[in-house]
Amino acid sequence: MPNPHPPSEGTKPAPAGRPQREFGLHRLRSLSLRRTLLLVLLPGMLLVMGLEIVVSWRTALAAANAAYDRSLLGAIKAMDANISTASGGLSVELPYRMLEFFELTANGRVFYRVASGDGLVEIGNADLPGAPRPLVNGQPQFSDALYYGEPIRLGSYARALAQPLSSGSNSRQVVIQIGETLESRQDFTRQLVTEAVARDLLLLLAGLALLVLAVNWSLRPLQRLRQEVLQRDPQDLTPLDAHHIAQDVQPLVEAINHHVMRYREAMQARRSFIDDASHQLRTPLTTLSTQVSFALREPDAALMKQALVAIKLQVDDTVRQTNQMLALARADTLEWHMEPCDLITLAQAVTRAAWPDARSRHIDLGFEPLGNAPAEVSAHAGLLKEALTNLLHNALHHTPPGSKVTVQAGIERPDLPALSPAQAVLRVIDNGPGMTSAELARAGERFYRGSTQSSGSGLGLAIAKAIVQRHGGDLSLQTTDAASPAPGLTVTLHWPLGKP
């Protein structure tokens, strides 16, 4: 039956085995480190032990063959020493005691064959199988063979004769073969393999015991770290001591300490904001309450209107002060992303938005770009706009009517770039009353107001300073013209290009 809901174009069904594999990996990652190490290392150790058994079996078989082949070669040499061709024929003075002793050593039956190189003259077990490869005089061959369906180990040896045989053969070569059954070899090999397996099992058990001890000992610092964290007071935000922690775990402890420091900074910022808000809003709210009570008691409509106007001004001031405190908190704690920003375009927009306020105060407000090149930088445009708006608001509200305020923006490039880098700049210049040296030293502190400031919260410079510091720069203030009766003030936000 066809599928009534075929898959849409561009989609691929997931492989059938992928969910199971992902589930298995998730289960493995969710286990404890101890179990994970054991699950990973134990199969590896079992595999190594299996390979060790195979290697031990092959080594034991080679050792047994080498030992028994040397014994077999000794029997061949002994038989070769008893071969006689003096009569022109082939004769062997068979050393029966030697064969009996060899049979006892081999722990099985022994077969022999002495023949001419062409096989026309043979003595002993004539039906023994021949050597698998052509014999070379003086070089013995050892091979596995079957003799009447029974596996044997066969040694073959050939040597040259001083003169050819004359009795039915003209060969100048004699071949000696001795075969033995494999009971003794197999018993010896089985014993070696059994001992090797027992040894490997003991090594495996010892390795597992050492592995468990090593894992437990290695994880003890983590257990101590866990106990230290659990026993801490919830208000304790001091960094963890990483000196006695293993090097592999120190990055984790450093990451935890980094997170703790960020959390502590966030808590301090929140506590500072709450303290500042409670301190700064208590007086305006009390004043508002008093003014509302006065307006409610006042029967005269004209006086009531005056009270309402005063209330409106107080509300506007409180709203601005609240917005400034929120902006300051946002500048301290906001997680932001840098983006391309044209400083000249941004400063022009802020200046244009302030023209109505400047005209109402009879202040000449202008804008000057710094240089002719574009001033595109990587920054947070929203916060820079907030900083420049606060600087411009301070300049407009703390200079007398008829003053002049100028906004500058752009990139300042020094005459010697090797000594100092190019800097992004936002600047506000006025010819108002300025500030004294003592006031310049404290400018930028939260809630600090100079002697010429009759109103305001003292947060404008603090907000601008916090924002430019987040960009990697700083706020600087200087007197515009100290010799003038109206010295004025120049406030500059500057930060190196390419820095956050």
Secondary structure, 3 states (H helix, E strand, C coil): CCCCCCCCCCCCCCCCCHHHHHHHHHHHHHCCHHHHHHHHHHHHHHHHHHHHHHHHHHHHHHHHHHHHHHHHHHHHHHHHHCEECCCCCCEECCCHHHHHHHHHHHCCCEEEEEEECCCCCEEECCCCCCCCCCCECCECEEEEEEECCEEEEEEEEEEECCCCCCCCCCCCEEEEEEEEECHHHHHHHHHHHHHHHHHHHHHHHHHHHHHHHHHHHHHHHHHHHHHHHHCCCCCCCCCCCCCCCCCCCHHHHHHHHHHHHHHHHHHHHHHHHHHHHHHHHHHHHHHHHHHHHHHHHCCCHHHHHHHHHHHHHHHHHHHHHHHHHHHHHHHHHCCCCCEEEEHHHHHHHHHHHHHHHHHHCCCEEEEEEECCCCCEEEECHHHHHHHHHHHHHHHHHCCCCCCEEEEEEEEECCCCCCCCCCEEEEEEEECCCCCCHHHHHHCCCCCCCCCCCCCCCCCHHHHHHHHHHHCCCEEEEEECCCCCCCCCEEEEEEEECCCC
